[in-house]
């Protein structure tokens, strides 16, 4: 049995909206920064019908357990 520990991240960036650039900031959990970038592209692409090249990730920040506000992410990291 392999136990993997999830970390919490905040992803900031923007995506192409037909009228203007839409800014976003989301909290996600993943094992590392590469995984959270992939998950952010997948999540935003499916929710807003965007292609990956339309999404610009400006910053990925690792969060401590007390900085997390999303209850789902808190549960996933075990906080």
mmCIF file of the N, C-alpha and C atoms, coordinates in Angstrom:
data_MODEL
# 
_entry.id   MODEL 
# 
loop_
_atom_site.group_PDB 
_atom_site.id 
_atom_site.type_symbol 
_atom_site.label_atom_id 
_atom_site.label_alt_id 
_atom_site.label_comp_id 
_atom_site.label_asym_id 
_atom_site.label_entity_id 
_atom_site.label_seq_id 
_atom_site.pdbx_PDB_ins_code 
_atom_site.Cartn_x 
_atom_site.Cartn_y 
_atom_site.Cartn_z 
_atom_site.occupancy 
_atom_site.B_iso_or_equiv 
_atom_site.pdbx_formal_charge 
_atom_site.auth_seq_id 
_atom_site.auth_comp_id 
_atom_site.auth_asym_id 
_atom_site.auth_atom_id 
_atom_site.pdbx_PDB_model_num 
ATOM 1   N N  . UNK A 1 1  ? 0.837   -1.180 0.000   1.00 0.00 ? 1  UNK A N  1 
ATOM 2   C CA . UNK A 1 1  ? 0.000   0.000  0.000   1.00 0.00 ? 1  UNK A CA 1 
ATOM 3   C C  . UNK A 1 1  ? 0.881   1.241  0.000   1.00 0.00 ? 1  UNK A C  1 
ATOM 4   N N  . UNK A 1 2  ? 0.659   2.109  -0.948  1.00 0.00 ? 2  UNK A N  1 
ATOM 5   C CA . UNK A 1 2  ? 1.422   3.350  -1.059  1.00 0.00 ? 2  UNK A CA 1 
ATOM 6   C C  . UNK A 1 2  ? 0.580   4.484  -0.508  1.00 0.00 ? 2  UNK A C  1 
ATOM 7   N N  . UNK A 1 3  ? 1.128   5.206  0.456   1.00 0.00 ? 3  UNK A N  1 
ATOM 8   C CA . UNK A 1 3  ? 0.442   6.355  1.036   1.00 0.00 ? 3  UNK A CA 1 
ATOM 9   C C  . UNK A 1 3  ? 1.100   7.616  0.481   1.00 0.00 ? 3  UNK A C  1 
ATOM 10  N N  . UNK A 1 4  ? 0.302   8.442  -0.177  1.00 0.00 ? 4  UNK A N  1 
ATOM 11  C CA . UNK A 1 4  ? 0.817   9.688  -0.737  1.00 0.00 ? 4  UNK A CA 1 
ATOM 12  C C  . UNK A 1 4  ? 0.199   10.843 0.028   1.00 0.00 ? 4  UNK A C  1 
ATOM 13  N N  . UNK A 1 5  ? 1.029   11.788 0.393   1.00 0.00 ? 5  UNK A N  1 
ATOM 14  C CA . UNK A 1 5  ? 0.560   12.939 1.145   1.00 0.00 ? 5  UNK A CA 1 
ATOM 15  C C  . UNK A 1 5  ? 0.262   14.083 0.191   1.00 0.00 ? 5  UNK A C  1 
ATOM 16  N N  . UNK A 1 6  ? -0.912  14.628 0.331   1.00 0.00 ? 6  UNK A N  1 
ATOM 17  C CA . UNK A 1 6  ? -1.337  15.738 -0.507  1.00 0.00 ? 6  UNK A CA 1 
ATOM 18  C C  . UNK A 1 6  ? -0.926  17.049 0.160   1.00 0.00 ? 6  UNK A C  1 
ATOM 19  N N  . UNK A 1 7  ? -0.624  18.023 -0.683  1.00 0.00 ? 7  UNK A N  1 
ATOM 20  C CA . UNK A 1 7  ? -0.304  19.371 -0.230  1.00 0.00 ? 7  UNK A CA 1 
ATOM 21  C C  . UNK A 1 7  ? -1.356  20.311 -0.797  1.00 0.00 ? 7  UNK A C  1 
ATOM 22  N N  . UNK A 1 8  ? -1.542  21.430 -0.149  1.00 0.00 ? 8  UNK A N  1 
ATOM 23  C CA . UNK A 1 8  ? -2.492  22.440 -0.611  1.00 0.00 ? 8  UNK A CA 1 
ATOM 24  C C  . UNK A 1 8  ? -1.751  23.531 -1.370  1.00 0.00 ? 8  UNK A C  1 
ATOM 25  N N  . UNK A 1 9  ? -2.353  23.983 -2.464  1.00 0.00 ? 9  UNK A N  1 
ATOM 26  C CA . UNK A 1 9  ? -1.766  25.027 -3.302  1.00 0.00 ? 9  UNK A CA 1 
ATOM 27  C C  . UNK A 1 9  ? -2.833  26.048 -3.664  1.00 0.00 ? 9  UNK A C  1 
ATOM 28  N N  . UNK A 1 10 ? -2.406  27.287 -3.885  1.00 0.00 ? 10 UNK A N  1 
ATOM 29  C CA . UNK A 1 10 ? -3.268  28.325 -4.446  1.00 0.00 ? 10 UNK A CA 1 
ATOM 30  C C  . UNK A 1 10 ? -2.712  28.659 -5.829  1.00 0.00 ? 10 UNK A C  1 
ATOM 31  N N  . UNK A 1 11 ? -3.579  28.605 -6.825  1.00 0.00 ? 11 UNK A N  1 
ATOM 32  C CA . UNK A 1 11 ? -3.193  28.875 -8.208  1.00 0.00 ? 11 UNK A CA 1 
ATOM 33  C C  . UNK A 1 11 ? -3.831  30.188 -8.620  1.00 0.00 ? 11 UNK A C  1 
ATOM 34  N N  . UNK A 1 12 ? -3.006  31.137 -9.063  1.00 0.00 ? 12 UNK A N  1 
ATOM 35  C CA . UNK A 1 12 ? -3.477  32.447 -9.526  1.00 0.00 ? 12 UNK A CA 1 
ATOM 36  C C  . UNK A 1 12 ? -3.157  32.577 -11.007 1.00 0.00 ? 12 UNK A C  1 
ATOM 37  N N  . UNK A 1 13 ? -4.042  33.255 -11.722 1.00 0.00 ? 13 UNK A N  1 
ATOM 38  C CA . UNK A 1 13 ? -3.801  33.484 -13.142 1.00 0.00 ? 13 UNK A CA 1 
ATOM 39  C C  . UNK A 1 13 ? -4.997  34.145 -13.792 1.00 0.00 ? 13 UNK A C  1 
ATOM 40  N N  . UNK A 1 14 ? -5.102  33.955 -15.108 1.00 0.00 ? 14 UNK A N  1 
ATOM 41  C CA . UNK A 1 14 ? -6.213  34.525 -15.863 1.00 0.00 ? 14 UNK A CA 1 
ATOM 42  C C  . UNK A 1 14 ? -6.506  33.641 -17.062 1.00 0.00 ? 14 UNK A C  1 
ATOM 43  N N  . UNK A 1 15 ? -7.687  33.846 -17.627 1.00 0.00 ? 15 UNK A N  1 
ATOM 44  C CA . UNK A 1 15 ? -8.034  33.121 -18.840 1.00 0.00 ? 15 UNK A CA 1 
ATOM 45  C C  . UNK A 1 15 ? -8.776  34.038 -19.792 1.00 0.00 ? 15 UNK A C  1 
ATOM 46  N N  . UNK A 1 16 ? -8.822  33.633 -21.053 1.00 0.00 ? 16 UNK A N  1 
ATOM 47  C CA . UNK A 1 16 ? -9.407  34.454 -22.103 1.00 0.00 ? 16 UNK A CA 1 
ATOM 48  C C  . UNK A 1 16 ? -10.925 34.342 -22.077 1.00 0.00 ? 16 UNK A C  1 
ATOM 49  N N  . UNK A 1 17 ? -11.578 35.430 -21.760 1.00 0.00 ? 17 UNK A N  1 
ATOM 50  C CA . UNK A 1 17 ? -13.024 35.545 -21.838 1.00 0.00 ? 17 UNK A CA 1 
ATOM 51  C C  . UNK A 1 17 ? -13.301 36.333 -23.119 1.00 0.00 ? 17 UNK A C  1 
ATOM 52  N N  . UNK A 1 18 ? -14.421 36.097 -23.811 1.00 0.00 ? 18 UNK A N  1 
ATOM 53  C CA . UNK A 1 18 ? -14.656 36.841 -25.065 1.00 0.00 ? 18 UNK A CA 1 
ATOM 54  C C  . UNK A 1 18 ? -14.611 38.363 -24.909 1.00 0.00 ? 18 UNK A C  1 
ATOM 55  N N  . UNK A 1 19 ? -14.944 38.872 -23.727 1.00 0.00 ? 19 UNK A N  1 
ATOM 56  C CA . UNK A 1 19 ? -14.965 40.327 -23.543 1.00 0.00 ? 19 UNK A CA 1 
ATOM 57  C C  . UNK A 1 19 ? -13.684 40.884 -22.956 1.00 0.00 ? 19 UNK A C  1 
ATOM 58  N N  . UNK A 1 20 ? -13.037 40.130 -22.040 1.00 0.00 ? 20 UNK A N  1 
ATOM 59  C CA . UNK A 1 20 ? -11.834 40.613 -21.367 1.00 0.00 ? 20 UNK A CA 1 
ATOM 60  C C  . UNK A 1 20 ? -11.106 39.442 -20.728 1.00 0.00 ? 20 UNK A C  1 
ATOM 61  N N  . UNK A 1 21 ? -9.935  39.692 -20.137 1.00 0.00 ? 21 UNK A N  1 
ATOM 62  C CA . UNK A 1 21 ? -9.207  38.663 -19.393 1.00 0.00 ? 21 UNK A CA 1 
ATOM 63  C C  . UNK A 1 21 ? -9.887  38.478 -18.044 1.00 0.00 ? 21 UNK A C  1 
ATOM 64  N N  . UNK A 1 22 ? -10.223 37.255 -17.699 1.00 0.00 ? 22 UNK A N  1 
ATOM 65  C CA . UNK A 1 22 ? -10.863 36.944 -16.425 1.00 0.00 ? 22 UNK A CA 1 
ATOM 66  C C  . UNK A 1 22 ? -9.806  36.426 -15.450 1.00 0.00 ? 22 UNK A C  1 
ATOM 67  N N  . UNK A 1 23 ? -9.666  37.072 -14.308 1.00 0.00 ? 23 UNK A N  1 
ATOM 68  C CA . UNK A 1 23 ? -8.680  36.697 -13.298 1.00 0.00 ? 23 UNK A CA 1 
ATOM 69  C C  . UNK A 1 23 ? -9.280  35.624 -12.392 1.00 0.00 ? 23 UNK A C  1 
ATOM 70  N N  . UNK A 1 24 ? -8.456  34.650 -11.979 1.00 0.00 ? 24 UNK A N  1 
ATOM 71  C CA . UNK A 1 24 ? -8.934  33.608 -11.087 1.00 0.00 ? 24 UNK A CA 1 
ATOM 72  C C  . UNK A 1 24 ? -7.902  33.311 -10.004 1.00 0.00 ? 24 UNK A C  1 
ATOM 73  N N  . UNK A 1 25 ? -8.382  32.768 -8.900  1.00 0.00 ? 25 UNK A N  1 
ATOM 74  C CA . UNK A 1 25 ? -7.555  32.272 -7.810  1.00 0.00 ? 25 UNK A CA 1 
ATOM 75  C C  . UNK A 1 25 ? -8.296  31.090 -7.211  1.00 0.00 ? 25 UNK A C  1 
ATOM 76  N N  . UNK A 1 26 ? -7.707  29.879 -7.310  1.00 0.00 ? 26 UNK A N  1 
ATOM 77  C CA . UNK A 1 26 ? -8.366  28.680 -6.795  1.00 0.00 ? 26 UNK A CA 1 
ATOM 78  C C  . UNK A 1 26 ? -7.412  27.908 -5.899  1.00 0.00 ? 26 UNK A C  1 
ATOM 79  N N  . UNK A 1 27 ? -7.994  27.197 -4.953  1.00 0.00 ? 27 UNK A N  1 
ATOM 80  C CA . UNK A 1 27 ? -7.224  26.329 -4.068  1.00 0.00 ? 27 UNK A CA 1 
ATOM 81  C C  . UNK A 1 27 ? -7.443  24.895 -4.505  1.00 0.00 ? 27 UNK A C  1 
ATOM 82  N N  . UNK A 1 28 ? -6.354  24.154 -4.654  1.00 0.00 ? 28 UNK A N  1 
ATOM 83  C CA . UNK A 1 28 ? -6.404  22.762 -5.058  1.00 0.00 ? 28 UNK A CA 1 
ATOM 84  C C  . UNK A 1 28 ? -5.422  21.962 -4.222  1.00 0.00 ? 28 UNK A C  1 
ATOM 85  N N  . UNK A 1 29 ? -5.630  20.659 -4.170  1.00 0.00 ? 29 UNK A N  1 
ATOM 86  C CA . UNK A 1 29 ? -4.666  19.791 -3.494  1.00 0.00 ? 29 UNK A CA 1 
ATOM 87  C C  . UNK A 1 29 ? -4.045  18.861 -4.519  1.00 0.00 ? 29 UNK A C  1 
ATOM 88  N N  . UNK A 1 30 ? -2.759  18.578 -4.335  1.00 0.00 ? 30 UNK A N  1 
ATOM 89  C CA . UNK A 1 30 ? -2.035  17.675 -5.218  1.00 0.00 ? 30 UNK A CA 1 
ATOM 90  C C  . UNK A 1 30 ? -0.741  17.272 -4.531  1.00 0.00 ? 30 UNK A C  1 
ATOM 91  N N  . UNK A 1 31 ? -0.015  16.357 -5.161  1.00 0.00 ? 31 UNK A N  1 
ATOM 92  C CA . UNK A 1 31 ? 1.241   15.880 -4.585  1.00 0.00 ? 31 UNK A CA 1 
ATOM 93  C C  . UNK A 1 31 ? 2.390   16.857 -4.791  1.00 0.00 ? 31 UNK A C  1 
ATOM 94  N N  . UNK A 1 32 ? 2.413   17.529 -5.945  1.00 0.00 ? 32 UNK A N  1 
ATOM 95  C CA . UNK A 1 32 ? 3.496   18.470 -6.243  1.00 0.00 ? 32 UNK A CA 1 
ATOM 96  C C  . UNK A 1 32 ? 2.977   19.569 -7.171  1.00 0.00 ? 32 UNK A C  1 
ATOM 97  N N  . UNK A 1 33 ? 3.857   20.519 -7.493  1.00 0.00 ? 33 UNK A N  1 
ATOM 98  C CA . UNK A 1 33 ? 3.455   21.676 -8.284  1.00 0.00 ? 33 UNK A CA 1 
ATOM 99  C C  . UNK A 1 33 ? 3.044   21.294 -9.707  1.00 0.00 ? 33 UNK A C  1 
ATOM 100 N N  . UNK A 1 34 ? 3.733   20.354 -10.309 1.00 0.00 ? 34 UNK A N  1 
ATOM 101 C CA . UNK A 1 34 ? 3.385   19.929 -11.674 1.00 0.00 ? 34 UNK A CA 1 
ATOM 102 C C  . UNK A 1 34 ? 1.979   19.325 -11.711 1.00 0.00 ? 34 UNK A C  1 
ATOM 103 N N  . UNK A 1 35 ? 1.649   18.554 -10.710 1.00 0.00 ? 35 UNK A N  1 
ATOM 104 C CA . UNK A 1 35 ? 0.318   17.936 -10.639 1.00 0.00 ? 35 UNK A CA 1 
ATOM 105 C C  . UNK A 1 35 ? -0.778  18.970 -10.428 1.00 0.00 ? 35 UNK A C  1 
ATOM 106 N N  . UNK A 1 36 ? -0.498  19.982 -9.620  1.00 0.00 ? 36 UNK A N  1 
ATOM 107 C CA . UNK A 1 36 ? -1.524  21.001 -9.370  1.00 0.00 ? 36 UNK A CA 1 
ATOM 108 C C  . UNK A 1 36 ? -1.719  21.877 -10.603 1.00 0.00 ? 36 UNK A C  1 
ATOM 109 N N  . UNK A 1 37 ? -0.678  22.125 -11.378 1.00 0.00 ? 37 UNK A N  1 
ATOM 110 C CA . UNK A 1 37 ? -0.836  22.873 -12.637 1.00 0.00 ? 37 UNK A CA 1 
ATOM 111 C C  . UNK A 1 37 ? -1.731  22.093 -13.607 1.00 0.00 ? 37 UNK A C  1 
ATOM 112 N N  . UNK A 1 38 ? -1.486  20.796 -13.716 1.00 0.00 ? 38 UNK A N  1 
ATOM 113 C CA . UNK A 1 38 ? -2.295  19.939 -14.585 1.00 0.00 ? 38 UNK A CA 1 
ATOM 114 C C  . UNK A 1 38 ? -3.753  19.926 -14.136 1.00 0.00 ? 38 UNK A C  1 
ATOM 115 N N  . UNK A 1 39 ? -3.967  19.826 -12.838 1.00 0.00 ? 39 UNK A N  1 
ATOM 116 C CA . UNK A 1 39 ? -5.327  19.786 -12.294 1.00 0.00 ? 39 UNK A CA 1 
ATOM 117 C C  . UNK A 1 39 ? -6.046  21.121 -12.500 1.00 0.00 ? 39 UNK A C  1 
ATOM 118 N N  . UNK A 1 40 ? -5.325  22.231 -12.371 1.00 0.00 ? 40 UNK A N  1 
ATOM 119 C CA . UNK A 1 40 ? -5.932  23.550 -12.585 1.00 0.00 ? 40 UNK A CA 1 
ATOM 120 C C  . UNK A 1 40 ? -6.361  23.717 -14.040 1.00 0.00 ? 40 UNK A C  1 
ATOM 121 N N  . UNK A 1 41 ? -5.508  23.321 -14.969 1.00 0.00 ? 41 UNK A N  1 
ATOM 122 C CA . UNK A 1 41 ? -5.857  23.411 -16.386 1.00 0.00 ? 41 UNK A CA 1 
ATOM 123 C C  . UNK A 1 41 ? -7.067  22.536 -16.705 1.00 0.00 ? 41 UNK A C  1 
ATOM 124 N N  . UNK A 1 42 ? -7.098  21.353 -16.145 1.00 0.00 ? 42 UNK A N  1 
ATOM 125 C CA . UNK A 1 42 ? -8.206  20.429 -16.378 1.00 0.00 ? 42 UNK A CA 1 
ATOM 126 C C  . UNK A 1 42 ? -9.511  20.963 -15.795 1.00 0.00 ? 42 UNK A C  1 
ATOM 127 N N  . UNK A 1 43 ? -9.454  21.456 -14.565 1.00 0.00 ? 43 UNK A N  1 
ATOM 128 C CA . UNK A 1 43 ? -10.653 21.954 -13.890 1.00 0.00 ? 43 UNK A CA 1 
ATOM 129 C C  . UNK A 1 43 ? -11.224 23.185 -14.593 1.00 0.00 ? 43 UNK A C  1 
ATOM 130 N N  . UNK A 1 44 ? -10.376 24.168 -14.870 1.00 0.00 ? 44 UNK A N  1 
ATOM 131 C CA . UNK A 1 44 ? -10.852 25.395 -15.517 1.00 0.00 ? 44 UNK A CA 1 
ATOM 132 C C  . UNK A 1 44 ? -11.322 25.116 -16.944 1.00 0.00 ? 44 UNK A C  1 
ATOM 133 N N  . UNK A 1 45 ? -10.624 24.244 -17.638 1.00 0.00 ? 45 UNK A N  1 
ATOM 134 C CA . UNK A 1 45 ? -11.008 23.915 -19.004 1.00 0.00 ? 45 UNK A CA 1 
ATOM 135 C C  . UNK A 1 45 ? -12.377 23.268 -19.076 1.00 0.00 ? 45 UNK A C  1 
ATOM 136 N N  . UNK A 1 46 ? -12.668 22.373 -18.150 1.00 0.00 ? 46 UNK A N  1 
ATOM 137 C CA . UNK A 1 46 ? -13.961 21.700 -18.190 1.00 0.00 ? 46 UNK A CA 1 
ATOM 138 C C  . UNK A 1 46 ? -15.099 22.597 -17.703 1.00 0.00 ? 46 UNK A C  1 
ATOM 139 N N  . UNK A 1 47 ? -14.843 23.430 -16.696 1.00 0.00 ? 47 UNK A N  1 
ATOM 140 C CA . UNK A 1 47 ? -15.897 24.294 -16.165 1.00 0.00 ? 47 UNK A CA 1 
ATOM 141 C C  . UNK A 1 47 ? -16.266 25.429 -17.114 1.00 0.00 ? 47 UNK A C  1 
ATOM 142 N N  . UNK A 1 48 ? -15.265 25.990 -17.796 1.00 0.00 ? 48 UNK A N  1 
ATOM 143 C CA . UNK A 1 48 ? -15.490 27.192 -18.607 1.00 0.00 ? 48 UNK A CA 1 
ATOM 144 C C  . UNK A 1 48 ? -15.324 26.944 -20.101 1.00 0.00 ? 48 UNK A C  1 
ATOM 145 N N  . UNK A 1 49 ? -15.202 25.675 -20.505 1.00 0.00 ? 49 UNK A N  1 
ATOM 146 C CA . UNK A 1 49 ? -15.044 25.307 -21.913 1.00 0.00 ? 49 UNK A CA 1 
ATOM 147 C C  . UNK A 1 49 ? -13.864 26.040 -22.560 1.00 0.00 ? 49 UNK A C  1 
ATOM 148 N N  . UNK A 1 50 ? -12.704 25.947 -21.913 1.00 0.00 ? 50 UNK A N  1 
ATOM 149 C CA . UNK A 1 50 ? -11.501 26.628 -22.380 1.00 0.00 ? 50 UNK A CA 1 
ATOM 150 C C  . UNK A 1 50 ? -10.481 25.615 -22.878 1.00 0.00 ? 50 UNK A C  1 
ATOM 151 N N  . UNK A 1 51 ? -9.678  26.039 -23.815 1.00 0.00 ? 51 UNK A N  1 
ATOM 152 C CA . UNK A 1 51 ? -8.522  25.257 -24.246 1.00 0.00 ? 51 UNK A CA 1 
ATOM 153 C C  . UNK A 1 51 ? -7.371  25.585 -23.302 1.00 0.00 ? 51 UNK A C  1 
ATOM 154 N N  . UNK A 1 52 ? -6.404  24.680 -23.226 1.00 0.00 ? 52 UNK A N  1 
ATOM 155 C CA . UNK A 1 52 ? -5.272  24.888 -22.322 1.00 0.00 ? 52 UNK A CA 1 
ATOM 156 C C  . UNK A 1 52 ? -4.475  26.149 -22.665 1.00 0.00 ? 52 UNK A C  1 
ATOM 157 N N  . UNK A 1 53 ? -4.354  26.464 -23.928 1.00 0.00 ? 53 UNK A N  1 
ATOM 158 C CA . UNK A 1 53 ? -3.576  27.644 -24.315 1.00 0.00 ? 53 UNK A CA 1 
ATOM 159 C C  . UNK A 1 53 ? -4.280  28.948 -23.977 1.00 0.00 ? 53 UNK A C  1 
ATOM 160 N N  . UNK A 1 54 ? -5.571  28.898 -23.624 1.00 0.00 ? 54 UNK A N  1 
ATOM 161 C CA . UNK A 1 54 ? -6.315  30.095 -23.232 1.00 0.00 ? 54 UNK A CA 1 
ATOM 162 C C  . UNK A 1 54 ? -6.154  30.417 -21.749 1.00 0.00 ? 54 UNK A C  1 
ATOM 163 N N  . UNK A 1 55 ? -5.558  29.513 -20.992 1.00 0.00 ? 55 UNK A N  1 
ATOM 164 C CA . UNK A 1 55 ? -5.397  29.694 -19.546 1.00 0.00 ? 55 UNK A CA 1 
ATOM 165 C C  . UNK A 1 55 ? -3.943  30.046 -19.244 1.00 0.00 ? 55 UNK A C  1 
ATOM 166 N N  . UNK A 1 56 ? -3.727  31.152 -18.546 1.00 0.00 ? 56 UNK A N  1 
ATOM 167 C CA . UNK A 1 56 ? -2.385  31.587 -18.129 1.00 0.00 ? 56 UNK A CA 1 
ATOM 168 C C  . UNK A 1 56 ? -2.271  31.440 -16.615 1.00 0.00 ? 56 UNK A C  1 
ATOM 169 N N  . UNK A 1 57 ? -1.402  30.541 -16.176 1.00 0.00 ? 57 UNK A N  1 
ATOM 170 C CA . UNK A 1 57 ? -1.146  30.385 -14.748 1.00 0.00 ? 57 UNK A CA 1 
ATOM 171 C C  . UNK A 1 57 ? 0.029   31.287 -14.392 1.00 0.00 ? 57 UNK A C  1 
ATOM 172 N N  . UNK A 1 58 ? -0.220  32.283 -13.555 1.00 0.00 ? 58 UNK A N  1 
ATOM 173 C CA . UNK A 1 58 ? 0.805   33.255 -13.197 1.00 0.00 ? 58 UNK A CA 1 
ATOM 174 C C  . UNK A 1 58 ? 1.635   32.795 -12.001 1.00 0.00 ? 58 UNK A C  1 
ATOM 175 N N  . UNK A 1 59 ? 0.974   32.142 -11.029 1.00 0.00 ? 59 UNK A N  1 
ATOM 176 C CA . UNK A 1 59 ? 1.669   31.815 -9.790  1.00 0.00 ? 59 UNK A CA 1 
ATOM 177 C C  . UNK A 1 59 ? 1.039   30.593 -9.128  1.00 0.00 ? 59 UNK A C  1 
ATOM 178 N N  . UNK A 1 60 ? 1.879   29.730 -8.589  1.00 0.00 ? 60 UNK A N  1 
ATOM 179 C CA . UNK A 1 60 ? 1.436   28.592 -7.794  1.00 0.00 ? 60 UNK A CA 1 
ATOM 180 C C  . UNK A 1 60 ? 2.134   28.698 -6.445  1.00 0.00 ? 60 UNK A C  1 
ATOM 181 N N  . UNK A 1 61 ? 1.348   28.777 -5.369  1.00 0.00 ? 61 UNK A N  1 
ATOM 182 C CA . UNK A 1 61 ? 1.885   28.955 -4.024  1.00 0.00 ? 61 UNK A CA 1 
ATOM 183 C C  . UNK A 1 61 ? 1.444   27.792 -3.141  1.00 0.00 ? 61 UNK A C  1 
ATOM 184 N N  . UNK A 1 62 ? 2.388   27.201 -2.429  1.00 0.00 ? 62 UNK A N  1 
ATOM 185 C CA . UNK A 1 62 ? 2.038   26.138 -1.491  1.00 0.00 ? 62 UNK A CA 1 
ATOM 186 C C  . UNK A 1 62 ? 1.495   26.776 -0.214  1.00 0.00 ? 62 UNK A C  1 
ATOM 187 N N  . UNK A 1 63 ? 0.402   26.207 0.322   1.00 0.00 ? 63 UNK A N  1 
ATOM 188 C CA . UNK A 1 63 ? -0.251  26.750 1.501   1.00 0.00 ? 63 UNK A CA 1 
ATOM 189 C C  . UNK A 1 63 ? -0.039  25.836 2.698   1.00 0.00 ? 63 UNK A C  1 
ATOM 190 N N  . UNK A 1 64 ? -0.041  26.433 3.874   1.00 0.00 ? 64 UNK A N  1 
ATOM 191 C CA . UNK A 1 64 ? -0.047  25.640 5.099   1.00 0.00 ? 64 UNK A CA 1 
ATOM 192 C C  . UNK A 1 64 ? -1.506  25.300 5.424   1.00 0.00 ? 64 UNK A C  1 
ATOM 193 N N  . UNK A 1 65 ? -1.712  24.365 6.317   1.00 0.00 ? 65 UNK A N  1 
ATOM 194 C CA . UNK A 1 65 ? -3.064  23.902 6.641   1.00 0.00 ? 65 UNK A CA 1 
ATOM 195 C C  . UNK A 1 65 ? -3.947  25.022 7.190   1.00 0.00 ? 65 UNK A C  1 
ATOM 196 N N  . UNK A 1 66 ? -3.394  25.961 7.934   1.00 0.00 ? 66 UNK A N  1 
ATOM 197 C CA . UNK A 1 66 ? -4.220  27.036 8.492   1.00 0.00 ? 66 UNK A CA 1 
ATOM 198 C C  . UNK A 1 66 ? -4.545  28.130 7.475   1.00 0.00 ? 66 UNK A C  1 
ATOM 199 N N  . UNK A 1 67 ? -3.888  28.151 6.324   1.00 0.00 ? 67 UNK A N  1 
ATOM 200 C CA . UNK A 1 67 ? -4.172  29.137 5.282   1.00 0.00 ? 67 UNK A CA 1 
ATOM 201 C C  . UNK A 1 67 ? -5.266  28.679 4.323   1.00 0.00 ? 67 UNK A C  1 
ATOM 202 N N  . UNK A 1 68 ? -5.636  27.416 4.361   1.00 0.00 ? 68 UNK A N  1 
ATOM 203 C CA . UNK A 1 68 ? -6.622  26.862 3.433   1.00 0.00 ? 68 UNK A CA 1 
ATOM 204 C C  . UNK A 1 68 ? -8.026  27.265 3.862   1.00 0.00 ? 68 UNK A C  1 
ATOM 205 N N  . UNK A 1 69 ? -8.836  27.751 2.903   1.00 0.00 ? 69 UNK A N  1 
ATOM 206 C CA . UNK A 1 69 ? -10.215 28.140 3.187   1.00 0.00 ? 69 UNK A CA 1 
ATOM 207 C C  . UNK A 1 69 ? -11.227 27.186 2.559   1.00 0.00 ? 69 UNK A C  1 
ATOM 208 N N  . UNK A 1 70 ? -10.842 26.456 1.534   1.00 0.00 ? 70 UNK A N  1 
ATOM 209 C CA . UNK A 1 70 ? -11.742 25.536 0.849   1.00 0.00 ? 70 UNK A CA 1 
ATOM 210 C C  . UNK A 1 70 ? -11.903 24.258 1.681   1.00 0.00 ? 70 UNK A C  1 
ATOM 211 N N  . UNK A 1 71 ? -13.141 23.912 2.097   1.00 0.00 ? 71 UNK A N  1 
ATOM 212 C CA . UNK A 1 71 ? -13.335 22.738 2.943   1.00 0.00 ? 71 UNK A CA 1 
ATOM 213 C C  . UNK A 1 71 ? -12.949 21.419 2.260   1.00 0.00 ? 71 UNK A C  1 
ATOM 214 N N  . UNK A 1 72 ? -13.124 21.326 0.963   1.00 0.00 ? 72 UNK A N  1 
ATOM 215 C CA . UNK A 1 72 ? -12.748 20.113 0.242   1.00 0.00 ? 72 UNK A CA 1 
ATOM 216 C C  . UNK A 1 72 ? -11.242 19.911 0.272   1.00 0.00 ? 72 UNK A C  1 
ATOM 217 N N  . UNK A 1 73 ? -10.486 20.977 0.076   1.00 0.00 ? 73 UNK A N  1 
ATOM 218 C CA . UNK A 1 73 ? -9.029  20.898 0.102   1.00 0.00 ? 73 UNK A CA 1 
ATOM 219 C C  . UNK A 1 73 ? -8.563  20.564 1.510   1.00 0.00 ? 73 UNK A C  1 
ATOM 220 N N  . UNK A 1 74 ? -9.205  21.140 2.525   1.00 0.00 ? 74 UNK A N  1 
ATOM 221 C CA . UNK A 1 74 ? -8.852  20.810 3.920   1.00 0.00 ? 74 UNK A CA 1 
ATOM 222 C C  . UNK A 1 74 ? -9.007  19.325 4.177   1.00 0.00 ? 74 UNK A C  1 
ATOM 223 N N  . UNK A 1 75 ? -10.098 18.759 3.706   1.00 0.00 ? 75 UNK A N  1 
ATOM 224 C CA . UNK A 1 75 ? -10.335 17.327 3.894   1.00 0.00 ? 75 UNK A CA 1 
ATOM 225 C C  . UNK A 1 75 ? -9.276  16.491 3.150   1.00 0.00 ? 75 UNK A C  1 
ATOM 226 N N  . UNK A 1 76 ? -8.957  16.887 1.923   1.00 0.00 ? 76 UNK A N  1 
ATOM 227 C CA . UNK A 1 76 ? -8.011  16.122 1.121   1.00 0.00 ? 76 UNK A CA 1 
ATOM 228 C C  . UNK A 1 76 ? -6.589  16.123 1.689   1.00 0.00 ? 76 UNK A C  1 
ATOM 229 N N  . UNK A 1 77 ? -6.213  17.200 2.374   1.00 0.00 ? 77 UNK A N  1 
ATOM 230 C CA . UNK A 1 77 ? -4.864  17.244 2.951   1.00 0.00 ? 77 UNK A CA 1 
ATOM 231 C C  . UNK A 1 77 ? -4.861  16.718 4.389   1.00 0.00 ? 77 UNK A C  1 
ATOM 232 N N  . UNK A 1 78 ? -6.034  16.435 4.929   1.00 0.00 ? 78 UNK A N  1 
ATOM 233 C CA . UNK A 1 78 ? -6.114  15.874 6.274   1.00 0.00 ? 78 UNK A CA 1 
ATOM 234 C C  . UNK A 1 78 ? -6.019  16.888 7.381   1.00 0.00 ? 78 UNK A C  1 
ATOM 235 N N  . UNK A 1 79 ? -6.445  18.119 7.101   1.00 0.00 ? 79 UNK A N  1 
ATOM 236 C CA . UNK A 1 79 ? -6.390  19.172 8.117   1.00 0.00 ? 79 UNK A CA 1 
ATOM 237 C C  . UNK A 1 79 ? -7.656  19.225 8.932   1.00 0.00 ? 79 UNK A C  1 
# 
